[in-house]
Amino acid sequence: MSTVNQPNVKFVQTPDYRETYSNSVQIRVNVWDFFLVFGTMQQSSETQVELRNFQGIYLSPQQAKALMALLQQNVTNYEAAFGEIKLDPRAPVGPVH
């Protein structure tokens, strides 16, 4: 049996790297990719919600599936440490455009 050597991975942040907060993500899917649009959602009144989108990111279907697995693993670990994450029952279920 041969052993496959894994390459060393070096993380480098580009000059335009930014961190920001998002409490809204919309997902659009087509045959070639997944498109995630990140933004912030703010409710100004009982009947008015404003979404301010600030970043769109395209992922291949393979990267989307890998992201899903990583998120699931990390949510499971978080809930094991801190308890179940409750979702807002008023949150929309199903496609959001």
C-alpha positions as CSV (number, residue, x, y, z in Angstrom):
1,M,0.0,0.0,0.0
2,S,1.3,3.4,-0.8
3,T,0.8,6.4,1.5
4,V,-0.4,9.6,-0.1
5,N,1.5,12.6,1.3
6,Q,-0.8,15.5,2.0
7,P,0.6,18.9,0.9
8,N,1.2,21.6,3.5
9,V,-1.6,24.2,3.4
10,K,-0.7,27.9,3.9
11,F,-3.5,30.3,4.6
12,V,-2.8,33.8,3.2
13,Q,-5.2,36.7,3.6
14,T,-5.3,39.0,0.5
15,P,-5.1,42.8,1.0
16,D,-8.8,43.1,0.4
17,Y,-9.8,40.5,3.0
18,R,-12.6,41.7,5.2
19,E,-14.6,40.2,8.1
20,T,-18.2,41.4,8.6
21,Y,-21.4,40.3,10.2
22,S,-24.4,38.8,8.3
23,N,-27.8,37.8,9.6
24,S,-29.2,37.1,6.2
25,V,-28.2,34.7,3.4
26,Q,-30.1,34.0,0.3
27,I,-29.2,31.1,-1.9
28,R,-29.8,30.8,-5.7
29,V,-29.0,27.6,-7.4
30,N,-28.6,26.6,-11.1
31,V,-27.1,23.6,-12.8
32,W,-23.5,25.0,-12.6
33,D,-23.2,26.7,-9.2
34,F,-24.7,27.9,-5.9
35,F,-24.8,31.7,-5.4
36,L,-24.9,32.9,-1.8
37,V,-25.9,36.5,-1.1
38,F,-24.9,37.8,2.3
39,G,-26.5,40.8,3.9
40,T,-28.0,42.3,7.0
41,M,-31.7,42.3,7.8
42,Q,-33.3,45.0,9.9
43,Q,-37.0,45.3,10.8
44,S,-37.9,48.9,10.9
45,S,-41.6,48.3,11.7
46,E,-44.0,45.5,12.1
47,T,-44.7,45.4,8.4
48,Q,-41.3,46.6,6.9
49,V,-38.1,44.6,6.7
50,E,-35.0,45.9,4.9
51,L,-32.3,43.6,3.5
52,R,-29.0,45.2,2.7
53,N,-27.0,42.8,0.6
54,F,-23.2,43.4,0.6
55,Q,-21.5,40.3,-0.8
56,G,-22.3,37.6,-3.3
57,I,-20.2,34.4,-3.5
58,Y,-20.4,31.7,-6.1
59,L,-19.7,28.1,-5.1
60,S,-19.3,25.0,-7.2
61,P,-21.8,22.2,-6.3
62,Q,-18.9,20.3,-4.7
63,Q,-17.9,23.2,-2.5
64,A,-21.5,23.8,-1.5
65,K,-21.8,20.2,-0.4
66,A,-18.5,20.4,1.5
67,L,-19.6,23.6,3.2
68,M,-22.9,22.0,4.1
69,A,-21.0,19.1,5.8
70,L,-18.7,21.5,7.7
71,L,-21.6,23.6,8.9
72,Q,-23.5,20.5,10.0
73,Q,-20.5,19.2,11.9
74,N,-19.9,22.6,13.6
75,V,-23.6,23.1,14.5
76,T,-23.7,19.7,16.0
77,N,-20.6,20.4,18.1
78,Y,-21.9,23.8,19.1
79,E,-25.2,22.3,20.3
80,A,-23.4,19.6,22.2
81,A,-21.5,22.3,24.0
82,F,-24.1,25.0,24.5
83,G,-27.5,23.4,23.9
84,E,-30.0,23.3,21.0
85,I,-30.2,26.3,18.7
86,K,-33.8,27.3,18.5
87,L,-35.1,28.7,15.2
88,D,-37.6,31.6,15.1
89,P,-41.0,30.0,14.3
90,R,-41.8,33.1,12.3
91,A,-38.8,32.6,10.0
92,P,-39.9,31.7,6.4
93,V,-39.8,28.1,5.5
94,G,-39.1,27.1,1.9
95,P,-37.7,29.2,-0.9
96,V,-36.9,32.8,-0.2
97,H,-36.1,35.0,-3.2
